[in-house]
Amino acid sequence: MAQTLTEQQILELDRQHVWHPYSAFDMPLAPFPVASADGVRLTLKDGRELIDGMSSWWSTLHGYNHPKLKAAAKKQIDTMAHVMFGGLTHEPAVKLCKTLVDITPQGLNKVFLSDSGSVACEVAIKMAFQYWISQGQKQKNKLITVRNGYHGDTFATMSVSDPTTGMHHMFNEVLAQQIFVEAPQCLFDDDFDEQHVSDLKNTLKEKHGSIAAMILEPIVQGTGGMRFYSPLYLKRVKELCEEFNVLLICDEIATGFGRTGKMFACEHAGISPDILCVGKALTGGFMSMAATITTDKVAKGICEGEAGVFMHGPTFMGNPLACAVANASLDILLNDDWQTKVDNLQVQLLKGLAPAKDLPQVAHVRVLGGIGVIELREPVHMPTVQPMFVEEGIWVRPFGKLVYILPPFIINDEDVAQLTAAMVRVVKRI
């Protein structure tokens, strides 16, 4: 297969052998072959250019083909692409962990590296369980979370994703049974009322003796509906977890690194969790990498137990190549006025999506930081709608009732205007 494949050859081989995420082999909509990507544009095999509205599922903060990320990868690959992390360490990993400690909320001092967001959340859950086992409280073996959440596709993370409306409800009979409470009902700018946490408060009061940790997506519930909720709700969650001796895990796989207008979404509420998960944008979308960051208290509590160590160790943990690129990506983010870029992106998204508010098929339009959402009244028919976006020269990947975008931070005002105008035109036709 050394020769370059034609578009038709790619599609035929893809149809025969390649299994895409959340797809069937007989899916009615063929994928679009990409030839290259640069900045905020994807170039398809047939020559068409698309403005990327998805940042490859939240990850490409700095756009594609960024010279600093490429340079970091090239430099590191000439030295050491990979080495096991058991018993060894190296400069890229040490620098990355120090930076993550410096930029995350106060008190998060210990970093466990892994290779995907799902695994980072899996690690966080495992940390919580082992912490209580080490404290002699093995009965604290349940998790509590809010409905409409999503935390990954591995087994522990599936168990804390919404059991009714989530993507994994068919597995309920084989998953650990966790505790679910009412999803946040107060929108981002809503006044907060104590009634908004009454279900959580009552459940914690009744069952805290068996609960190891609460896990949730701070401020933005992503796959569960792109719902933006009040920071005051999150603040009360933190207080209630402290009151009832339950660890708090914040899943910032999607929201971390500036996407919501704060470096981390939990900063909207001014809180610091016991465990924080990051991923997706950690390497600027260059390659897969994630991290789970916890406090000295949790780390010490785990290691003073029977095992004496944290019982987890991925083969590609601390991969030097990924660490080097992550360091370069964070350097770009921290030294390139990301705040101004995201603030401006929010203004442009509000302006560009405003016309959709008056469409009869639209239930709600909302924007937070670099996230823009058009919520429809009925689910999108993907085989019909996906090609419509491509015809308009944009890459948008809807799901359910949601047509949403989260462009790279480097996108300019003109491209945002083109992207949002095309979104609105397609929605008008649905």
N, C-alpha and C positions, 0 to 999 in steps of 0.2 A: 504494500500500500504506500510506496514511496511517492507515487505520482499524485499530483493535485487532482482532487475530485471535482467534478462538475456539480452544479446545484442539484440536478436531478439524481446524480449518484449519491450525494449526501442524504437527500431525502429518502431514497429507496433503502439505503443501508440503515438509516435511522429508523425507518418503519419496521425493518426486519429485526433489529437487534437492540435498540436503545430504549430504555424505560425511563421516561421523564417523571419529575415529581408530580404526584397527584394526577396521574394520567393512566389511561388504558391503551393497549396496543392498537385497538381498533378505534381510537379517538377520531372524531370527525374533522378535527382541525390539525393540520400538519404544522410543525414548528417552522419558524422562519430562520433559515441559515444565515449566520453572521460571519462576515469576512474579516472585519476589523472593528476596533473601537478606539476613539480618540476624543479627549475632552468630554463633552456632553452628547456626542453623536455616535450612534451605531451604524455601521455601513453593512448592509445586507449583501449576500452573495450576488444578487441581481443588480447591485449598484445603487439601490435606493438608500438614502440617509434618513435616519430617524433621530429626533431629539429624545434623549433618554429621560423619562419621567420617574423611573423606578430606582435609580442608583443600584441596580442589580440587587433588589430586595434590601435596601437600607445601607449598603456597604460602601459604595464608591463615592465617598465624601468629596474627594478631590478630582473627580472625573476619571476617565480612562487614560492609560498610557502616560501617567505623570512622570516626568523625567527624574525627579528626586527619588521616587519609589523604584524606578527601573535601575537607577544608579546604585541604590542601596542593595538591591537584589544581586546585581552583577558583582559588586565588590565582595559581598558575603559568600557568594557561590564559589568564588575563586579560593576562598579560605577554608570553608567548612559548611557544606549544605545541611548536614545533619550529624548529630551525635547523641547517644542515649543520655538521658538526664538523671538516671540513677547513679549516684556516686560521682557525677561530673557536673561541672557548671561552666558557664562561658559569659563573656562580656555582653553580648546582645541581650541575653535573658536577664542578667542582673540590672542592666540599664533600664530595660522595659519595666521590670517589677518596681524599681525605684520611682520611675515616672508615674506609674499607675497609683502608687501610694501617695505621691505628691498631689495628683489632680483629683482624686476621688474624695468624697466627704471624710471629714476628720474621724480618726479612730480605726479606719480600715488600713491595716499594716502588713498583712500577710497575704501573699499572692500565689495561687495555684494555677498554673498554665495548662491549657488543654487545646483541643483542636476544632471545636464547634460549639455553637451556642447551646444546643441541646445537652451536650456533655457538660458544659459549664453549669447549667442548671441541675443536671444530675449530680454533679460534684457537690453543689450547694446543699442539696437535699441529703446527700450522704453525710456531709459535714454535720448537719443538724442532728441527724439520727445518732451518729457516733459520739457527738458531744454529750447527749443525754445518757447514752449507754455508759460512757466514761464517768459520768456523774452519779452512776448508780440508780438512774431513773429510766429503766428499760421500758416502763409503761408509757413513756412519752414517745410513741411510735406512730403518731398520725400527723398529717399535714392539714392545715386549713387554708382555704383560698376563696376568692370571690368568683362568682359565675362570669361568663363571657371572657375568661382568660385563656391564654395559650402560652405554653412554656417549652414546647419541643415535641419531637417525635419518638423519643426513647421511652421506655416503659414507666419510669418514675415520673417523667415530665408529662406523659399522656394522662397519668392518674390525677394530675392537678389542672388539666385543661378541662373546659366546660364539658360535663358528662352528658348533656342533653343536646346542646346546639353546636358543640365543638366537632372537629374533624375526626375525633377518635371514639365517638360514642359507641361504635359497634364492638369495641374491645372492653366495654365496661365489666363484663363477666370475668375477664381474666386479669384485670388491673386491681391493684390495691385500692381499697375503698377509702377515700379521703373525705374531708368535711368541707362542704360548700355553703357559703352564705350569699346573701343578696349582693349583686354587683353594685358598684357606686352609682347612685341616682342623681347626684349633683354635678352638673356640667362645670367646666373649668371656671367660668366666671360667675357661677351661681352663688347665692348666699348659702352658707353651710348651716344645717340644723342637726342637732344631736340625734334626731330620729334617723338620719342617714346611716348611722353606725349601730342602730339598735339591734339589728339581727346579729351582727358581728359581736357586739358587747355581750348579748345574752348567751350566745353560743360559747364564747370564751369563758364566761362565768360558769357555765355548766360543764364544759368539757376540757378545760385547760390542763387538767391533770394528765390527760392522754395526748396532748398536742405538743409536738416537738418544735414546729415552726409554722409561721404564716408566709406564704409566697404569693407575690402579686407583681404585676407590671405597674410601675409608678407613673401616675398621671395619664398615660396613654395605654389603653387596652388595644393592642394591635389587631391580630388576626380575628379576635373575637368581636370585631365591629368598628375598629378605629374610633373608639370612644374616648373623649378627653374629659377627665373628671377633676373635681376641685382639689387643689393642694391641701386645703383644710381637712378634707377627708383623709388624705394620706398622713397628715400630722396626727390625727386622732388614732389612726391605725397603729402608728408607732407608740403612742402613749398607752394604748390598750395592751399591746404586746408586752410592754415593760410591766404594766400593772399585773398581768396574769402569767408572767414568767414564760413567755413564748418567744423564740427567736424570730426575727424578721428578715426575710430574704427578698431583696428587690432585684427583679429580673430586668436589667437594662440592656439586654442584647440588642433590641431595636432602638431604644431611646437614648443610649449613651453617645457621648462625643458630640454634643451640641445640637442634635436634631430637633429638640423641643424648644430651643432658645436658651437653655441652660446646659452647662457641660454634661451634667447628669440630671435626669428628670426629677429625682428625689430632692434636688436643690430647690425646686419650686416650693416645697413644703419646709425647707430648712431642716431636714432630718438626715440622719446617717443610719443605715440599716446594720444589722449584725453581719450580713453576708450580701455581697453585691456581685452580680453576674454581668459580664460584658463580652461582646463578640462582634459579629458582622463588620462594623466599620473600623475595628481595631487595626487592621492592616490597610485601611483605605480601599478595601475590596480587592486587594492584590492576590491574597490567598487566605485559606481558612485558618483562623486562630481565635482563641477565646481565653477568658480568665475568670476565676472565682476569687474574690478578695474578701477577707474576713478580719475580725478584730483579734487582738492579742488574747482576749478572754476566751474566745471560741477556740483558737488555735491551741492555747495552753490546756484548755479543758479537754480537748480531744486527745492530746498527747500524754496526759497524766493518767489515762485509763489503762485497761488491761493490755491493749495492743501496743501502746507506747508510741504509735505512729498513726498517721492518717492512711487508711487502707484504700489507696487508689494510686494508679500510676500508668497513664497512657504512654504507648510506645513513642509517639511523636510529641510528647510533652516538652515544651521549651525548645522546639525546633529552631536552630540558629537562623535559618533563612527567613522564617516567618517573624522571628523576634527582630531581626535587623530591619525588615520592611515596616513592622509595626512602629519601631523607634522613629523611622523616617516619617511615617504618616502622622504620628503624634507631634513631631517637630514642626511639620507643615501646619497642622491645626493650631498649635499653640503660638506660632509666630506669624500667622497670616490673618489676624483680625477676624477670626471666625464669627465672633459675636455680631459685628457689623454686617457681615454677609448674611447670616441667618435672619437678623432683624429685617434687613431689606427684602430677603426672600419672602418673609411673612407678609410684608406690605404688598409685594407684587402678586402673591398668591391670592390674598384677599381681594385685590382689585380685579384680577383675571377671572376668578371663579364667581364673582358677584352676580353676573348675568344668569347663572344657573338657578339662583334662588327663586326666580319667578316661573320656572318651568313646572308644569303640572305633574310630570313624572318624578320630580325631585322632592324628597322628604326633608332633606337638611343639607346645608353646606357649612363646613367648618374648617378652620385653619389654626394651626399652632406651630410656631417656629417654621421649620422647613417641611411641614406636612400639610397637604391640601386634600380635602375629602368632599366628594359629592355622593351623598347617600340617596339612592333611588327608592321608590316605593315597592318595586318588584325586582327579583334577582335578574342579573345580566345573563343573556344567552351568549356564552363565550364564542361558539363557532360563528355567530353572526357579528358580534361586536369587535372581537379582536382584529379581524382584517380591516374594519372600518378605521381603527386607530392607525394602523400601518398605512392605509391609503392617505391619511391626513399628515403623514410624515412624523408621527410621534410613537414612542413605545410606552404604552400604558397597559398594565396587566390587572384588570378588575377581578374581584371575587365577591360572590354573593350579590348583595345589593350595593356594593361599594365600588365607585370609580375614584381612585385615589392616586396621588403622586407625592413623591419625596425626591426631588431632583438633587443632583450633586450641588454642593455649596458654591462651586465655581460658576454656575450658570449665570449668564447675564440677563438684564431686564428684557431685552428683545426676544431672547429664546424662551423666557418664562411666559411672555405675552403670546408667543406662537403656540407654546405648549398648552396653556390654559384655554386659549381661544379654540383650538382644535378639540380639546376635551369637551367644551360646551357644545360645539357643533355636533359632535357624535352623540352626546346625551340628548340633544334635541331630536335626533333621528330614531332614538330607541323607543 
